[in-house]
Amino acid sequence: MFVSLLVAFAVGASMPLAFSPFNFWPIVILSPAILFFQLSYINQRKHVFLLGFVYGLGYFGFGVNWIYNSLHVYGHAPPLVAGGLTGLMIVTLSLFIGTALVLYKKLMLRYLARWAVWSLPLIWFSMEWLKGWVLTGFPWLSLGYAHINSPLAGYASLVGVYGLSSLSILLSLLLVNWKQNRNSLSLVLIFCIGLAGFGLKKINWTEESGEPLNITMIQGNIPQEMKWRRDDRQKILDTYWDATKLNWSSDLVVWPEVAIPGRSEDLQEEILLPMSMQASENNSNLLTGIVVSDWMKREYYNSMMLMGDHQGVYHKRHLVPFGEYYPFRQLLSFMKSYINIPMSDMKAGPDEQPMMSVNAVKLGVSICYEDVFSRDINRDLPAANILVNTSNDAWFGDSLAPHQHLEIAQMRSLETERPMVRSTNTGQSAFIDYKGAIIDITDQFKAQTLTAEIQGRSGSTPFIYFAKIQSWLAFLILGLSILMIKVVSRKS
């Protein structure tokens, strides 16, 4: 068993290589296949769980260990606290894989072996969905993201990232089936699934809408330790403003998340009003990140503010636990003394907010972490013509996280067939086309400006409709799995 666990950890640790920046997508099929091959020779429930759990420790231990860097280097948490919270996150994510394998082994391999190859993809779908909901969710490194450039990418507009994960698991199981039984049908199915993916990628579910917008993004490359120092505020503003004045010919200039360091109530007359006036004078618009404050209610929002010819405000709905708010405030308020993150007591914006538009082109705006959740992006669809995501990935430093985050943004474009404008503080900022391909991209940790003509789109992909029922589908699969286990166990 020790050797099996060692192999499980090793193949789990290889999984991050399937994702950006490495992009070796075959690993996302081969790695689980090795795990499932081992699983076929293990029957004790605790050993099955342990195998999946240890696989998860390798997978997430190497894939999301950048959480430590965010908490310790930028959140100033002591090493023990940062390490403990990072370890807790990795352990929690690993539990989902262990649980999925137990359900699979218990339900199908023992009682309904004929349907085994189809059951695990559905169970995995439910577990990934659950991982994206529990405690506000953390769907990072879902298997489907690795397929952004694989033959399966065409399925994204049908079934989304969780559906892609299920297909990936199905291919892994078919590979194991072929290895163990020399079943040629398994290879035929693998070939057909891949071929269909190529064909689906060529289908356009949406169509061009309206006139294209000329859009400029400003990447200021402001160090995180400098961002909230009052003495550096003017220097930061000058960095963005000087670059913006050279690009007023654009229909829209986009600054990243909280590009303006300070609260809106303190900056209204001195900074915000002159900015809006200058944008209007140039028949242009500026979309910038800022903390919008309501001093009477003592509430603060992580927001995007549109100024110039068109105006509007979007308040971030899906906040980052411990980074923007403290969950279970009464129980966990003591964590504030260990994690020192500026503006970490935000209020979530309302579910229903008016959509911003520029020249009749509607913008689906999201901030940072929100693009990790397809359900948050889909709130504005199918009305939105262009997606805009702003972020400050400086929190992640020089780690895998900024690359993984960009890959997630690409998937949102692919699922919805909407181009995305992704503006970040330190990179990587990018223009993404409606098929998830990168049009242009900045370097990391370098002040840069990008300009592109972006064509909006209208209509719906099948996934936009499917996304509305996938929560119910996940619940149904889990519920039926548990019910069938109980019924069959009683009969046994």
C-alpha positions in Angstrom: 0.0 0.0 0.0 2.9 2.3 0.8 4.2 2.0 -2.8 0.7 2.7 -4.2 0.4 5.9 -2.0 3.8 7.0 -3.2 2.9 6.6 -6.8 -0.5 8.3 -6.2 1.3 11.3 -4.7 3.8 11.5 -7.5 1.2 11.3 -10.3 -0.9 13.9 -8.4 2.1 16.2 -8.1 2.5 16.0 -11.9 -1.0 17.4 -12.5 0.0 21.2 -12.3 2.1 20.5 -15.4 -1.1 20.1 -17.4 -2.1 23.7 -16.6 -0.6 27.1 -17.5 2.2 28.0 -17.8 3.3 24.5 -18.7 0.2 23.6 -20.8 1.1 19.9 -21.2 -2.6 18.9 -21.3 -2.1 15.1 -21.9 -1.1 14.8 -18.2 -4.7 15.7 -17.2 -5.8 12.4 -18.8 -2.7 10.2 -18.1 -2.3 11.2 -14.4 -5.9 10.2 -13.3 -5.6 7.1 -15.5 -2.7 5.8 -13.4 -4.7 6.6 -10.3 -7.7 4.6 -11.6 -5.4 1.7 -12.6 -4.2 1.5 -9.0 -7.7 1.9 -7.7 -8.9 -1.2 -9.6 -6.7 -3.4 -7.3 -7.8 -1.8 -4.0 -11.1 -2.7 -2.3 -11.0 -1.5 1.3 -12.8 1.7 1.7 -10.2 3.4 3.9 -7.5 2.5 1.4 -9.6 3.8 -1.5 -10.1 7.1 0.3 -6.4 7.3 1.3 -5.3 6.7 -2.3 -7.5 9.6 -3.5 -6.6 11.9 -0.6 -2.8 11.4 -1.1 -3.2 12.0 -4.8 -5.0 15.3 -3.9 -2.1 16.2 -1.6 0.3 16.0 -4.5 -2.1 17.7 -6.9 -3.0 20.7 -4.8 0.2 20.7 -2.7 2.2 21.6 -5.8 -0.7 23.4 -7.6 -1.9 26.0 -5.1 1.0 26.3 -2.6 1.2 29.9 -3.8 -1.5 30.6 -1.2 1.4 30.7 1.4 3.2 33.4 -0.5 0.0 35.6 -0.6 -0.6 35.2 3.1 2.9 35.5 4.4 4.7 37.8 2.0 1.8 40.2 1.2 -0.6 39.5 4.1 2.2 39.6 6.6 0.9 36.5 8.4 3.5 34.7 10.5 4.9 31.6 8.8 3.1 29.2 11.1 -0.3 30.9 10.4 0.3 31.1 6.6 1.6 27.6 6.5 -1.3 26.3 8.6 -4.0 28.0 6.5 -2.3 26.8 3.2 -2.1 23.3 4.5 -5.7 23.4 5.6 -6.8 24.5 2.1 -4.7 21.7 0.5 -6.1 19.0 2.8 -9.7 20.3 2.3 -9.4 20.1 -1.5 -7.8 16.6 -1.3 -10.9 15.4 0.7 -13.1 15.9 -2.4 -11.0 13.5 -4.4 -10.9 10.9 -1.7 -14.7 11.1 -1.3 -15.3 10.9 -5.1 -13.3 7.6 -5.2 -15.1 6.1 -2.3 -18.5 6.9 -3.8 -17.3 5.4 -7.1 -15.9 2.2 -5.6 -18.8 1.7 -3.2 -21.6 2.4 -5.6 -20.5 1.1 -9.0 -17.6 -1.3 -8.8 -19.3 -3.4 -6.1 -22.9 -3.3 -7.1 -23.3 -1.9 -10.6 -20.0 -2.7 -12.4 -21.6 -2.5 -15.8 -22.0 1.3 -15.5 -18.7 1.9 -13.7 -17.0 3.7 -16.6 -19.9 6.2 -16.8 -20.4 6.8 -13.1 -17.1 8.3 -12.0 -17.3 11.2 -14.5 -20.7 12.1 -13.1 -19.5 11.8 -9.5 -16.4 13.9 -10.4 -18.6 16.6 -11.9 -20.6 16.8 -8.7 -17.5 16.9 -6.5 -15.9 19.7 -8.6 -19.2 21.6 -8.4 -19.3 21.1 -4.6 -15.7 22.3 -4.4 -16.8 25.5 -6.1 -19.6 26.1 -3.6 -18.5 25.0 -0.1 -17.4 28.0 2.1 -18.0 30.3 -1.0 -16.0 27.9 -3.2 -12.5 27.4 -4.6 -12.8 25.8 -8.0 -9.2 26.5 -8.9 -7.4 23.8 -10.9 -10.6 22.0 -12.0 -9.5 19.4 -14.6 -11.3 21.1 -17.4 -9.1 24.2 -17.4 -6.2 22.2 -18.7 -8.2 21.5 -21.9 -8.2 25.1 -23.0 -5.9 24.1 -25.9 -6.8 20.4 -26.2 -9.1 18.6 -28.7 -11.8 18.7 -26.0 -11.9 22.5 -25.9 -14.9 22.6 -28.2 -17.1 21.0 -25.5 -16.7 24.0 -23.2 -19.4 26.0 -24.9 -21.7 23.0 -24.4 -21.0 21.8 -20.9 -18.6 24.3 -19.3 -15.4 23.5 -17.3 -17.1 20.9 -15.0 -18.4 19.1 -18.0 -14.9 19.1 -19.5 -13.6 17.7 -16.3 -16.1 14.8 -16.6 -15.1 14.1 -20.2 -11.5 14.1 -19.1 -12.2 11.5 -16.4 -14.1 9.5 -19.0 -11.1 9.4 -21.3 -8.9 8.4 -18.4 -11.2 5.5 -17.6 -11.4 4.4 -21.2 -7.6 4.4 -21.3 -7.5 2.1 -18.3 -10.2 -0.1 -19.8 -8.1 -0.5 -22.9 -5.0 -1.2 -20.9 -6.6 -3.9 -18.8 -9.0 -5.5 -21.3 -7.4 -4.6 -24.7 -10.9 -3.4 -25.6 -10.6 -1.7 -29.0 -14.0 0.0 -28.5 -12.3 2.1 -25.8 -9.8 3.5 -28.3 -12.5 4.1 -30.8 -14.5 6.1 -28.2 -11.4 8.1 -27.3 -10.8 9.0 -30.9 -14.5 9.9 -31.6 -14.7 12.1 -28.5 -11.6 14.0 -29.5 -12.7 14.3 -33.1 -16.1 15.7 -32.1 -14.3 18.2 -29.9 -12.4 19.5 -33.0 -15.7 19.9 -34.8 -17.5 21.6 -32.0 -14.7 24.2 -31.7 -15.6 25.4 -35.2 -19.2 26.0 -34.5 -20.1 29.7 -33.7 -23.0 29.7 -31.3 -23.0 33.5 -31.1 -22.7 36.3 -33.7 -21.1 39.7 -34.0 -23.0 42.5 -32.4 -22.7 46.3 -32.9 -19.6 48.3 -33.8 -16.2 47.1 -32.4 -14.7 49.1 -29.5 -11.2 50.4 -29.5 -10.0 49.5 -26.0 -6.7 50.3 -24.2 -5.5 48.6 -21.0 -3.0 50.2 -18.7 -0.8 47.9 -16.6 0.8 50.1 -14.0 3.0 47.4 -12.3 2.6 49.0 -8.9 4.4 46.9 -6.2 2.0 45.6 -3.5 4.0 47.1 -0.7 3.8 50.5 -2.3 0.1 50.4 -3.2 -1.5 51.7 0.0 1.2 54.1 1.2 -0.4 57.6 1.2 2.9 59.2 0.2 3.0 57.2 -3.0 -0.6 57.9 -4.1 0.3 60.7 -6.5 3.1 58.7 -8.0 0.7 55.8 -8.6 -1.9 58.1 -10.2 0.7 59.8 -12.4 1.8 56.3 -13.7 -1.8 55.6 -14.9 -2.7 59.1 -15.9 0.4 59.7 -18.0 -0.2 56.5 -20.0 -4.0 57.3 -20.3 -3.4 60.8 -21.8 -1.6 59.1 -24.7 -4.6 56.9 -25.4 -7.7 59.1 -25.3 -8.3 58.1 -29.0 -9.6 54.8 -27.6 -13.3 54.4 -26.9 -12.5 52.9 -23.5 -9.4 52.9 -21.3 -9.3 50.3 -18.6 -7.3 50.4 -15.3 -7.0 47.4 -13.1 -8.6 46.5 -9.8 -8.2 49.2 -7.2 -5.9 51.1 -9.5 -6.8 54.3 -7.5 -5.5 53.8 -4.0 -8.1 55.4 -1.7 -11.8 55.8 -1.0 -14.1 57.5 -3.5 -15.5 59.9 -0.9 -12.0 61.3 -0.2 -11.1 61.6 -3.9 -14.3 62.9 -5.5 -13.5 66.6 -6.1 -9.8 66.4 -6.4 -9.3 63.4 -8.6 -12.5 61.6 -9.8 -14.4 64.6 -11.2 -11.4 66.0 -13.2 -10.7 62.5 -14.6 -14.3 62.1 -15.8 -14.3 65.6 -17.3 -11.1 65.0 -19.3 -12.5 61.6 -20.5 -15.6 63.4 -21.7 -13.7 66.2 -23.4 -11.9 63.5 -25.4 -15.1 61.6 -26.2 -13.7 58.7 -24.4 -14.4 56.6 -21.2 -12.3 55.5 -18.3 -13.1 52.3 -16.3 -11.0 52.1 -13.1 -10.9 50.1 -10.0 -11.5 52.0 -6.7 -12.9 51.5 -3.2 -16.3 53.0 -3.2 -17.4 54.1 0.3 -20.6 55.0 1.9 -19.5 57.0 5.0 -22.9 57.2 6.5 -23.3 53.4 6.6 -19.6 52.8 7.1 -19.6 50.4 4.2 -16.9 49.8 1.6 -17.1 48.1 -1.8 -14.4 46.8 -4.1 -15.7 48.5 -7.2 -15.2 49.4 -10.9 -16.2 53.0 -11.8 -17.0 54.1 -15.4 -16.3 57.8 -16.1 -16.5 60.0 -19.1 -19.2 59.9 -21.9 -20.8 57.0 -20.1 -21.0 56.4 -16.4 -21.7 53.6 -14.0 -20.5 51.7 -11.0 -20.1 47.9 -10.3 -19.6 46.6 -6.8 -17.9 43.2 -6.5 -20.4 40.5 -5.4 -18.1 37.5 -4.7 -15.6 38.5 -2.0 -12.4 36.6 -1.1 -12.5 35.1 2.4 -9.9 36.7 4.7 -8.7 38.9 1.8 -11.8 41.1 1.6 -14.0 39.9 4.4 -13.9 37.6 7.4 -16.3 34.7 7.3 -17.9 33.6 10.6 -16.9 37.0 12.0 -17.8 36.1 15.6 -15.6 33.0 15.5 -12.7 34.1 13.3 -12.3 37.8 14.1 -9.1 37.0 15.9 -7.5 36.2 12.5 -7.3 40.0 11.9 -4.4 40.2 14.3 -2.5 37.6 12.2 -3.3 38.6 8.6 -2.7 42.3 7.8 -4.4 42.9 4.4 -5.5 46.4 3.6 -9.2 47.0 3.0 -10.1 43.5 4.2 -13.5 44.4 5.6 -15.5 44.9 2.4 -19.2 44.6 1.8 -20.5 42.4 -1.1 -22.4 44.2 -3.9 -26.0 43.4 -4.5 -26.9 40.5 -6.9 -28.8 42.7 -9.3 -26.8 45.7 -10.6 -27.2 47.9 -13.7 -25.0 46.9 -16.5 -22.4 49.4 -17.9 -22.3 50.1 -21.5 -20.0 52.1 -23.9 -21.4 53.2 -27.3 -24.3 50.8 -26.9 -21.9 47.8 -26.2 -22.8 46.2 -22.9 -20.0 45.2 -20.6 -20.1 42.2 -18.3 -17.8 43.4 -15.5 -16.1 41.2 -12.9 -13.4 41.8 -10.4 -10.4 39.5 -9.7 -11.6 36.2 -8.1 -15.1 36.5 -9.6 -14.0 35.1 -13.0 -13.1 31.9 -11.3 -16.8 31.2 -11.0 -18.8 30.7 -14.2 -22.0 31.4 -12.3 -20.8 34.9 -11.4 -19.9 35.6 -15.1 -23.2 34.2 -16.3 -25.3 36.7 -14.3 -24.7 39.2 -17.0 -25.4 36.9 -19.9 -26.6 36.7 -22.5 -27.0 40.5 -22.3 -23.3 41.3 -22.1 -21.4 41.7 -25.4 -17.9 42.0 -24.0 -16.5 40.6 -20.7 -14.2 42.8 -18.6 -12.2 41.4 -15.7 -9.9 43.5 -13.6 -7.5 42.0 -11.1 -4.5 42.7 -8.9 -2.4 39.5 -9.2 0.5 41.2 -7.4 -0.8 39.2 -4.3 0.5 36.0 -6.0 4.0 37.3 -6.7 6.1 35.3 -9.2 4.2 32.1 -8.7 2.0 29.8 -10.8 -1.1 31.6 -9.8 -1.2 34.5 -12.3 -0.7 32.0 -15.2 -3.5 29.8 -13.8 -5.8 32.7 -13.3 -5.3 33.8 -16.9 -6.2 30.3 -18.1 -9.4 30.4 -16.0 -10.3 33.7 -17.8 -9.7 32.1 -21.1 -12.2 29.4 -20.2 -14.9 31.9 -19.3 -14.6 33.4 -22.8 -14.7 29.9 -24.4 -17.8 28.9 -22.4 -19.7 32.0 -23.3 -18.2 32.9 -26.7 -17.6 36.4 -25.5 -14.3 38.3 -25.9 -12.7 39.4 -22.6 -10.6 42.4 -21.6 -8.5 41.3 -18.7 -6.7 44.2 -17.0 -4.2 43.5 -14.2 -1.8 45.5 -12.1 1.4 43.4 -12.5 0.4 41.0 -15.3 -0.6 39.2 -17.2 -3.1 41.5 -18.8 -4.6 40.2 -22.0 -7.1 40.6 -24.7 -8.9 37.2 -25.2 -11.0 36.4 -28.2 -14.5 34.7 -28.1 -12.9 31.2 -28.6 -10.6 31.6 -25.6 -7.4 32.4 -27.6 -5.1 35.2 -26.5 -5.0 38.1 -28.9 -2.3 40.1 -27.1 -0.7 39.9 -23.7 1.6 41.9 -21.5 4.8 40.8 -19.7 4.7 40.2 -16.0 6.1 42.9 -13.7 6.4 45.5 -16.4 4.5 48.7 -16.9 2.8 48.3 -20.3 -0.1 49.5 -22.4 -2.1 47.3 -24.8 -4.6 48.5 -27.4 -6.9 46.3 -29.5 -10.2 46.6 -31.5 -12.7 44.3 -29.7 -15.8 43.1 -31.4 -18.8 42.4 -29.1 -21.0 39.4 -29.6 -24.6 38.5 -28.8 -26.5 35.3 -28.4 -26.1 32.3 -26.1 -24.0 29.2 -26.1 -25.7 26.0 -24.9 -23.6 26.3 -21.7 -25.2 29.6 -20.8 -28.5 27.7 -20.5 -26.9 24.5 -19.1 -25.2 26.5 -16.3 -28.6 27.4 -14.9 -29.4 23.8 -14.1 -25.9 22.4 -13.3 -26.4 23.0 -9.6 -29.5 20.9 -9.6 -27.8 18.3 -11.7 -24.9 18.0 -9.2 -27.3 17.7 -6.3 -29.3 15.1 -8.2 -26.2 13.0 -8.9 -24.9 13.1 -5.4 -28.4 12.4 -3.9 -29.0 9.4 -6.2 -25.5 8.1 -5.5 -26.0 8.1 -1.7 -29.6 6.7 -2.1 -28.5 3.9 -4.3 -25.7 3.0 -1.9 -28.2 2.7 1.0 -30.8 0.8 -1.0 -28.3 -1.7 -2.4 -26.5 -2.1 0.9 -29.8 -3.0 2.6 -30.5 -5.6 0.0 -27.0 -7.1 0.4 
